[in-house]
Amino acid sequence: MLIYSHCPVQLHWQLLQPAVSQSEFESYPLVKSFFFATGMQFLRQNRGVLSTRRGVVTITVGFTQPTVFTFRLTYGKSGVEAVQVRWATTAGETLGKQWE
């Protein structure tokens, strides 16, 4: 899942079919290698910026092994407001959480 952190200028070096455009790469969420090393995966969306109607968003990720992780959501036009959450999971669990 190197494409979440590195995007080669020459598309053939991505070794992906189809290759990911620069604009698509820039829309991905910022995740560290820990995300994939612990067996986490995006199940529905994989965008770093989500637009909402009425300010409600659901983020769904899956887990292949028990893990503890922390994530941060920023919101508002300034991006100053934030929610930071620590979560523990079990193997095979799907986390679908809604924030308002």
BALOBA-1460 file (C-alpha; in Angstrom, 3 decimals):
// residues 100
<rec num="1" residu="m" x="0.000" y="0.000" z="0.000"/>
<rec num="2" residu="l" x="2.918" y="2.257" z="-0.735"/>
<rec num="3" residu="i" x="0.653" y="4.372" z="-2.954"/>
<rec num="4" residu="y" x="-0.851" y="5.974" z="0.187"/>
<rec num="5" residu="s" x="2.487" y="7.622" z="0.993"/>
<rec num="6" residu="h" x="4.481" y="7.747" z="-2.265"/>
<rec num="7" residu="c" x="3.432" y="8.636" z="-5.796"/>
<rec num="8" residu="p" x="6.114" y="8.220" z="-8.465"/>
<rec num="9" residu="v" x="6.134" y="10.855" z="-11.193"/>
<rec num="10" residu="q" x="6.555" y="8.146" z="-13.818"/>
<rec num="11" residu="l" x="3.314" y="6.166" z="-13.693"/>
<rec num="12" residu="h" x="4.873" y="2.828" z="-14.668"/>
<rec num="13" residu="w" x="6.873" y="2.849" z="-11.390"/>
<rec num="14" residu="q" x="3.638" y="2.660" z="-9.404"/>
<rec num="15" residu="l" x="3.369" y="-0.981" z="-10.518"/>
<rec num="16" residu="l" x="-0.430" y="-0.618" z="-10.328"/>
<rec num="17" residu="q" x="-3.119" y="-1.346" z="-12.892"/>
<rec num="18" residu="p" x="-4.659" y="1.081" z="-13.425"/>
<rec num="19" residu="a" x="-2.123" y="3.701" z="-12.351"/>
<rec num="20" residu="v" x="-3.212" y="6.378" z="-9.868"/>
<rec num="21" residu="s" x="-3.286" y="9.980" z="-11.065"/>
<rec num="22" residu="q" x="-1.576" y="12.731" z="-9.057"/>
<rec num="23" residu="s" x="-4.942" y="14.294" z="-8.145"/>
<rec num="24" residu="e" x="-6.298" y="10.931" z="-6.954"/>
<rec num="25" residu="f" x="-3.153" y="10.354" z="-4.860"/>
<rec num="26" residu="e" x="-3.574" y="13.795" z="-3.256"/>
<rec num="27" residu="s" x="-7.160" y="12.940" z="-2.272"/>
<rec num="28" residu="y" x="-6.112" y="9.872" z="-0.220"/>
<rec num="29" residu="p" x="-6.186" y="10.080" z="3.588"/>
<rec num="30" residu="l" x="-2.933" y="10.529" z="5.460"/>
<rec num="31" residu="v" x="-2.186" y="7.109" z="6.919"/>
<rec num="32" residu="k" x="1.079" y="5.733" z="8.255"/>
<rec num="33" residu="s" x="2.511" y="2.274" z="7.553"/>
<rec num="34" residu="f" x="1.127" y="1.201" z="10.967"/>
<rec num="35" residu="f" x="-2.393" y="1.366" z="9.467"/>
<rec num="36" residu="f" x="-1.642" y="-1.465" z="7.033"/>
<rec num="37" residu="a" x="0.903" y="-3.312" z="9.227"/>
<rec num="38" residu="t" x="-1.808" y="-3.953" z="11.823"/>
<rec num="39" residu="g" x="-4.196" y="-5.318" z="9.216"/>
<rec num="40" residu="m" x="-6.440" y="-2.261" z="8.991"/>
<rec num="41" residu="q" x="-8.151" y="-1.541" z="5.693"/>
<rec num="42" residu="f" x="-10.597" y="0.917" z="4.194"/>
<rec num="43" residu="l" x="-13.916" y="-0.804" z="3.525"/>
<rec num="44" residu="r" x="-15.971" y="1.943" z="1.911"/>
<rec num="45" residu="q" x="-14.211" y="5.221" z="1.326"/>
<rec num="46" residu="n" x="-10.567" y="6.143" z="1.148"/>
<rec num="47" residu="r" x="-10.600" y="9.912" z="0.838"/>
<rec num="48" residu="g" x="-8.753" y="12.330" z="3.078"/>
<rec num="49" residu="v" x="-11.388" y="15.058" z="2.777"/>
<rec num="50" residu="l" x="-15.044" y="14.130" z="3.126"/>
<rec num="51" residu="s" x="-17.813" y="16.580" z="2.376"/>
<rec num="52" residu="t" x="-21.055" y="16.145" z="4.248"/>
<rec num="53" residu="r" x="-24.605" y="17.302" z="4.226"/>
<rec num="54" residu="r" x="-25.851" y="18.399" z="7.643"/>
<rec num="55" residu="g" x="-22.392" y="17.708" z="9.102"/>
<rec num="56" residu="v" x="-22.695" y="13.901" z="9.491"/>
<rec num="57" residu="v" x="-19.977" y="11.502" z="8.307"/>
<rec num="58" residu="t" x="-19.520" y="7.741" z="8.655"/>
<rec num="59" residu="i" x="-16.046" y="6.243" z="8.357"/>
<rec num="60" residu="t" x="-15.744" y="2.457" z="8.023"/>
<rec num="61" residu="v" x="-12.522" y="0.487" z="8.438"/>
<rec num="62" residu="g" x="-11.889" y="-3.224" z="8.961"/>
<rec num="63" residu="f" x="-9.361" y="-5.099" z="11.091"/>
<rec num="64" residu="t" x="-7.766" y="-8.514" z="10.612"/>
<rec num="65" residu="q" x="-6.190" y="-8.608" z="14.080"/>
<rec num="66" residu="p" x="-6.782" y="-6.910" z="17.438"/>
<rec num="67" residu="t" x="-5.306" y="-3.436" z="17.464"/>
<rec num="68" residu="v" x="-5.330" y="-0.153" z="19.337"/>
<rec num="69" residu="f" x="-5.129" y="3.021" z="17.318"/>
<rec num="70" residu="t" x="-5.654" y="6.747" z="17.558"/>
<rec num="71" residu="f" x="-7.098" y="8.951" z="14.875"/>
<rec num="72" residu="r" x="-7.916" y="12.601" z="14.544"/>
<rec num="73" residu="l" x="-10.716" y="14.281" z="12.649"/>
<rec num="74" residu="t" x="-10.531" y="17.979" z="11.890"/>
<rec num="75" residu="y" x="-13.545" y="19.901" z="10.750"/>
<rec num="76" residu="g" x="-14.737" y="23.360" z="9.982"/>
<rec num="77" residu="k" x="-13.468" y="25.712" z="7.329"/>
<rec num="78" residu="s" x="-10.399" y="26.594" z="9.389"/>
<rec num="79" residu="g" x="-9.592" y="22.963" z="10.265"/>
<rec num="80" residu="v" x="-8.859" y="24.115" z="13.811"/>
<rec num="81" residu="e" x="-11.657" y="22.162" z="15.482"/>
<rec num="82" residu="a" x="-10.650" y="18.535" z="16.051"/>
<rec num="83" residu="v" x="-11.781" y="15.261" z="17.590"/>
<rec num="84" residu="q" x="-9.082" y="12.817" z="18.677"/>
<rec num="85" residu="v" x="-10.150" y="9.267" z="19.496"/>
<rec num="86" residu="r" x="-8.351" y="6.178" z="20.828"/>
<rec num="87" residu="w" x="-9.980" y="2.887" z="19.868"/>
<rec num="88" residu="a" x="-9.336" y="-0.800" z="20.630"/>
<rec num="89" residu="t" x="-10.624" y="-3.519" z="18.290"/>
<rec num="90" residu="t" x="-10.873" y="-7.277" z="18.010"/>
<rec num="91" residu="a" x="-9.865" y="-9.467" z="15.053"/>
<rec num="92" residu="g" x="-12.354" y="-9.543" z="12.198"/>
<rec num="93" residu="e" x="-14.190" y="-6.499" z="13.549"/>
<rec num="94" residu="t" x="-15.577" y="-3.799" z="11.309"/>
<rec num="95" residu="l" x="-15.691" y="-0.311" z="12.736"/>
<rec num="96" residu="g" x="-18.354" y="1.931" z="11.268"/>
<rec num="97" residu="k" x="-18.630" y="5.072" z="13.338"/>
<rec num="98" residu="q" x="-20.717" y="8.142" z="12.740"/>
<rec num="99" residu="w" x="-19.757" y="11.595" z="13.944"/>
<rec num="100" residu="e" x="-21.869" y="14.730" z="14.002"/>
